[in-house]
């Protein structure tokens, strides 16, 4: 299963090659580290959400605010209807 579609992959490879030739190694290193940190932070957010939802009783609504690695998430545990939480705009 390919996660990245072909046209996007080709564009990504072209820009990566251009970046490696045009940017200094220090800038490429900073970009790489930033990307890895974002991926790891999103992984941590999702693992936390999974841990909370597996230990919550049915009917619980679990919400996570937007993080550096991803959007806001809201999950209802179980099949019982829960009251609608307040929405903050």
N, C-alpha and C positions, 0 to 999 in steps of 0.2 A: 504494500500500500504506500503510495507516494503522498507525503504530507504537503509538499510544495508543488503546485502545478508547473508544467513544463515551461510556458512562456515566462512565468515569474522567476523560475529557477535560472533560465538563460539570462534574464535581466540582472538578477542578483549576482551571478558569476561575472558578468561583464563589469558591473560596478565594483565588485570586489577586486578584480584584476586592476582596474583603473585606480582604485583607491590605494592598492599596494604600490603602484608605481608613482602616484602623484603625492601621496601623503607621507610624511616621515613615519618611521617605525613607531615612534612614541605615540603619535596620534592614533595609529592603527591599534596599538596595544590598549590605549584608553577606551576606544570604541569596543574592542573585544571584551574587555573586563566589564564594561557597562552592560553589554548584552548578556553576559553570563550571569551577572548579578540580578538583572531583571528576570531572567529565566528561573533562577533559583528562588527568587522571592515569590514569583507566581506559583511555583511548585509548593513552596511552604504554605502559602495562603490556601491552596487547594487541599493539601494534606490536613491542615487545621480544620477547614470546613468539613471534610470527610470525617475526621475524628469527632467533631462536635455532633454531627448529625447521626453517627452510629451510636452515640451514648445518650442521645436525647429521647425523652418519651414521645409517643405518637401525638401528633397535633401541634408540636412545637414548630415555630417559625424561626429559622436562623438566618440572620442577615449580616453580611460583611460589607463594609464600605469599600469604595474604590481604593485600590492599592497601586503601588508603583508598577506592578506587573499585570494588572488586569482590572476589569470593570467591577461594579457593584454586583454582588450575588445575593439572592434570596432563595431559600429552600424551605419547603414545608416537609416535615418528617411525618411519615405514616399517612393513613387514609382519612383520618378524622378531620372534619373541617375546623379550622382555627379562626379566631376573630381576626379581622383585617388590621394589621399594625398601622400606626400613624405614618403618613407619608410626609417627609420633609422635602421641600423643593429647594 
